[in-house]
Amino acid sequence: MRVVRGDPTPEELAAALAVVRARAAAVAEEAPERQAPAAWSDPARTVPRGLPAPGPGAWRATFWPR
């Protein structure tokens, strides 16, 4: 914490710091825990798996059923 203007006494500075710490602790307690997104909403699940290896004739295997 840094004082930009004025000349606070040590008591005033300690009081201001206590208020800031109390508020930060209250906000931390109120914040809900983040839950991992459900698997069905993961965009990576729409990416096809097992793409053909590059090489001669790989373009023919692109649309083969898997």
C-alpha positions in Angstrom: 0.0 0.0 0.0 1.3 3.4 -0.9 0.1 6.8 0.3 -0.2 9.2 -2.7 -1.5 12.3 -1.0 -1.5 13.5 2.6 0.4 12.5 5.6 -1.6 9.8 7.5 -0.7 8.9 11.1 0.4 5.3 11.7 -3.0 4.7 13.3 -4.9 6.0 10.3 -2.8 3.9 8.0 -3.3 0.8 10.1 -7.1 1.4 10.1 -7.2 1.8 6.3 -5.2 -1.4 5.9 -7.5 -3.3 8.2 -10.5 -2.2 6.1 -8.8 -3.3 2.9 -7.8 -6.6 4.3 -11.3 -7.3 5.7 -12.9 -6.5 2.4 -10.5 -8.7 0.5 -11.2 -11.6 2.9 -15.0 -11.1 2.5 -14.8 -11.1 -1.3 -12.6 -14.2 -1.3 -15.2 -16.1 0.9 -18.1 -15.0 -1.3 -16.5 -16.1 -4.6 -18.0 -19.4 -5.7 -15.6 -22.2 -6.7 -15.3 -22.5 -10.5 -16.6 -25.8 -11.8 -15.1 -27.6 -14.7 -17.4 -27.3 -17.8 -19.4 -30.3 -18.7 -17.9 -32.7 -21.2 -20.7 -32.2 -23.7 -19.9 -28.5 -24.0 -16.3 -29.1 -24.9 -15.7 -28.0 -28.5 -12.8 -30.5 -28.8 -15.3 -33.4 -28.8 -16.5 -32.4 -32.3 -13.1 -32.8 -33.8 -12.8 -36.1 -35.7 -10.4 -38.6 -34.2 -8.0 -40.7 -36.1 -7.3 -38.6 -39.2 -5.4 -40.4 -41.9 -1.7 -40.1 -41.9 -0.3 -37.9 -44.6 1.2 -39.6 -47.6 0.3 -40.9 -51.0 -3.4 -41.7 -51.2 -4.3 -40.1 -47.9 -6.9 -37.9 -49.5 -8.9 -41.0 -50.5 -9.2 -42.1 -46.9 -10.5 -38.6 -45.7 -14.2 -39.5 -46.1 -14.0 -43.2 -45.1 -16.4 -44.1 -42.4 -14.8 -44.6 -39.0 
